[in-house]
Amino acid sequence: MIGGFMGVGTPDRLIDALVEAGTGDLTVIANDTAMPGKGIGKLISAKAVAHLITSHIGLNPETQAQMNAGTLKVDLVPQGTLVECIRAAGVGLGAVVTPTGIGTLVEEGKQVLDIDGVRYLVERPISADFALIAARQADYVGNLEYALTAQNFNPIMALAAETVIAEPDHIVPVGMIPPDAVRTPAALVDYLIERAR
Amino acid sequence: MDPKDLIARRVAQEIEPGTLVNLGIGLPSLVAGYVPADMGVYFQSENGVIGLGARPPEGMEDPDLTDAGGGFVTAVPGAAAIDSAMSFGLIRGGHIDLTVLGALQVDSAGLLANWMIPGKLVPGMGGAMDLATGAKRVLVAMQHHTRGQSKIVETCDLPLTSAKPVDMIVTELAVFTLRDTGLHLHELQDGVTLDEVRAKTEAAFTS
């Protein structure tokens, strides 16, 4: 899974490294695929992705072309459901029970629960082998702080992968980030790589 | 006046002072320009900001402060930056007073289709399903037809966005509301006749 919203809050150095290494056949879980040449769009253009789980591909014609050509499998998930299913995986919950998607194509093949007269869809947790996330700052032990709209999926994805690799703008000494500004505690973070300047 | 601006200006009249409002990308985003700054309205953008401001002047852009379309924005005093779980918690949880969405089709029962044309265009639903299902009030802002075809249809043949009907539809010709009996003509835009709206609307409606 890769953080970011239209390329904002996406770990660009990690993506560049994946493209350079010629990594392929990836399953990518991300809010969107940005645009060609930007953020996750670079992985799409490099044909590195075989399966994409996402909420929106409308601004990346390359993603749509690969999907239509049958070379990229795309599962579309409502954005709120996507983030909550990732959170569920990360916090040990067995499902997300949501009204979103009821009465639409999203409902197909899924369990529906009636709770106090309201119909809800049962959505499964979503986890990954790796979470590649961006942050504003990390300290040497791996506590993370985020910037404005570059937060998006990043703090949630940090909960839901076997290995979490964070790409902060800066790595600062322990103590520089006040405890109450830490959004992702270091215990969740396995590796740090500073963003390229 | 451009039809899109006419629609945006009319939608803006539906916004109450002191409310939290989400505007979709495209036409709906124009609505903010018609809401006076002193109304105490906060605009939420689902990528994680409450208190969306105008575009920054050139050279003053913050790469970490954008709207849901990825464009640079500013944050007004009193703004808050949040993650996607909080953002959609607010949306699904009924904390958004009003959302304004674009549409491909809306039907006589008020059901909305705005996320795919099978085999042709598949942008994905993004946040639209959560917004249409969770916002307290859902307005559709759209042009009345596309390539001569009415976008207000008897029954949507495109995939639906939500099982919950919208509350109001604003086009350059008319404003419709949803009643128990179905679609109702609420008002005509200036210079538009009832006959013209009937001729250009596929769906049946009361007036």
Interface residues (C-beta under 8 A of the other chain):
Chain A: F5 M6 G7 V8 G9 N31 D32 A34 M35 T54 S55 H56 I57 G58 L59 Q64 M67 V74 L76 P78 Q79 G80 T81 V83 E84 R87 T98 P99 T100 G101 I102 G103 T104 L105 V106 R136 Y146 A147 L148 T149 A150 Q151 N152 F153 N154 P155 I156 R183
Chain B: S45 E46 N47 G48 V49 D62 P63 D64 L65 T66 A68 G69 G70 A75 A81 I82 D83 S84 A85 F88 I91 R92 L121 V122 P123 G124 M125 G126 G127 A128 M129 D130 T133 G134 P159 L160 T161 S162 A163
